[in-house]
Amino acid sequence: MTRIFSFFTFLIITSTILYAQDKKPFTGKLVYSVQITDTAFRELYRPKTMIVYTNDTITRIENESDQLGKQVVIKHMELNKSYLLIQAPGQNFAIQTDHNTQEKKSSKYSFKKKCFRKKIAGRKAKRLEVTHPDMKIKREYLYLKDYSPKYINAFEEFPGLPVLYYIITVDGVYEYKLLSIEEYLPSKDLFGIPSDYKRTTLDEFMEYILNLEGGKAE
């Protein structure tokens, strides 16, 4: 149960993003591969994808987890509010978070810019050398300087949109790598809350899960 709660906390908190200025607006679709970096665990944690849709006002992020399958985060970037869509046994939930009421935490990531560029998904990306207390080695991150980092769920301090980056979780360090980028206006239907989802808070959802597990134990 602690592991599931940690996952939800990570997913919701990391969707809190500040908005970089003087960047080109982006509307379209981003597809990332997601893979654990420790090769000894790759048989246990299969590679996944993360898909991001945005109309530059609302962002939809589709993820997978081994614990709960597919989750969707829909975030209104101007209002700084989001919903995490979860399919649970017997009930679908839209877990609401108001990021304006959350205390902003300082990042443990530090970085410095590196010379030259690398090509990824057909785009020339700039390079960063990134360190973190929980990463044993320095890692190279890539970003597109023309776009804001607000469209994904991490690294508000970056000077652009991360297209190769690493996230530290309870399971290990995961690599996120951009596979494709498409610029178009996605359907507005992608950004709505389905009518069969119950709007709730994280605390109410966790209480539902605990009661569900308590019923199984009996």
Steps between C-alpha positions, in 0.01 A plus 500: 500500500787741583647440155170584327459816710857607414423451131188720518684768695782500244264515203291786639778712649721477191217632286550837676690705243601864475475661162809624316476833323596591143436153363312397188152359569468129425187313401516135405625164622821378667582130538771386744642156570532418872751243619676419827875561476609207717535211253461245780136612545398537136340156491280603795409845367414486132555811282201733480397818321384839620277701264445873541227696320467877536311795356736735688236564768416146614733201500406131503776260614444127458720268709513135603598342830554138595277551806191660344533489123413811299461840665420833343582845638301792356641835606371850436825694485352848547289403803780272631252222581498137390305175508656155521269248330509152654300187423447316829294185568134597486557873453691748281652803675618846400731608785515878517806701603529877535871571458457863609438376856810278511823610663773541240800281574854579389643260244788269584604490136788721388623545146746680277479556127730313262627594156377358170167333426364150449226386266196325647166424333610705200573813708828655610503510879724685742688318777512522878717323755268417791573383854275390787587364847320170422669445162838330523630656179461824308258459211457681173153645444380649171249779442342708223570862588215648293225335709401532865546208745137548612364230267648206692489407867851589616786750515347846529853641524610375158576759227277314253290190432677183626526234228745265676486496877503274807252470788584349839225273642467245780576229240810664356603757238288516184610638164250707300597539133307687232398269214286737294363853493200613294370855476123528445186595695374194694128435539345684795339171608842383625500764772162438664408294809285200390150499647548155659789623719431610857680821599674458833807590707811289551407437864151380404645272233754346739219440752304320227802277421559423869135407549515284188808315627342468844197333346722251315686420822173402664 
